[in-house]
Amino acid sequence: MKLSVSSSPYEGAPAVVLIAGLGGTGSYWLPQLAILEREYQVVCYDQRGTGNNPDALPEAYSLTQMADELAQALAAAGIARYVVVGHALGALIGLQLAHDNPDAVSGLACVNGWLTLNAHTRRCFQVRERLLHAGGAQAWVEAQPLFLYPADWMAARAPRMEAEEALALAHFQGKANLLQRLSDRPTTCLFRRSAPPSCRQRCPTASTS
């Protein structure tokens, strides 16, 4: 798996691994990179089946596989210890990574992850899946910001929204891969009993996707 690894800003700078959600592409984090790279060695990546890591996802592709692929890529890049920041599905990959590699993950921040998938988030997933079936990639990409951003924030950043949509369409992972990733999302987090306390505290029981 290919990783994008920034230069270390100083000797011994901590590494931060950024994991995107369902979209799967590292470009999700572009607005944060310039600031983070001042203090950290930042790792971004396109998840398997997306962007620079194209592939057809196997059936029963699981969070364990997603986390293991990332752990192997980080080890191959010589990054032995790191903080993880994950969004939505990326938060669950981060939880799995921390659970399976506690000596490697020094910290974990889950953004819009979940311990239990609540009714609102489940409805969001169902509607997005119907949009994908009915309207294809265009409908999926155009609707995506409506689930992520406040209306006023979007209205004030129309050019940015258009640029992000064009980028998302250009790197769309394909309907089959996206449906596979949707089908693999857990409804109840597997770490409620076994995760370290810091992971439990940072992952809310109810959130949007």
C-alpha positions, 0 to 999 in steps of 0.5 A: 500500500502506498503512503504519503509521508511528509518530511519530519519538521525536526528530529524526533517529531511525532508521526500522525496518521490521518485516516479518512472515512467512506471516501477513503482518499487522503485528499480529505485531509488537505485543509489540515496538512499545512498546519499539521506538517509544521509540528508533525510528520504526517502520514496520509493514504488512499485506502485500498480500492481508492485513489493511488491504491486501486484494487477490487475489494474482496468479499467480507473485507473487514475492519481487521483487514483495513487496519492490518494493511495500514499497520504493515504499510507503516512498518514497511515505511519505518514508522514504528510509533504514531498518533492516529486521527480517524474520521467516521469509518476511519475512526473505526479503522483507528480503533481496530489499529489501536486494539491490534497494535497497542505498542505502536499507537500512542494516541487516538482521536476519533472524529464522528466514530461510533460505539453504537450506530444510532438511528440518525446515522443509520438513516444517513447511510441508507439514504446515501446508498439509495442515492448511489444506486439511483444516481451513481457517482455524481449523485453520491459526490454532490450529496456528500457535503450535505451530510458533512457540513453546515449550510451556511459554511457551505454557502460561504465556500461554494468554489471550494465545494465545487473543487472538492466535488471535481476531485472526488469524482476524478478519484471515485473508488467505483460503485462496487468498492463503495458498496462493499465498504458500506456493507462492512460498516459495523452497527456496534463497535467491537471494542466496547469491552476490549478497547483501552479506556482512552479509545472508549472515551474519545468515541461517542455513542451517537454521532453523524457519519 
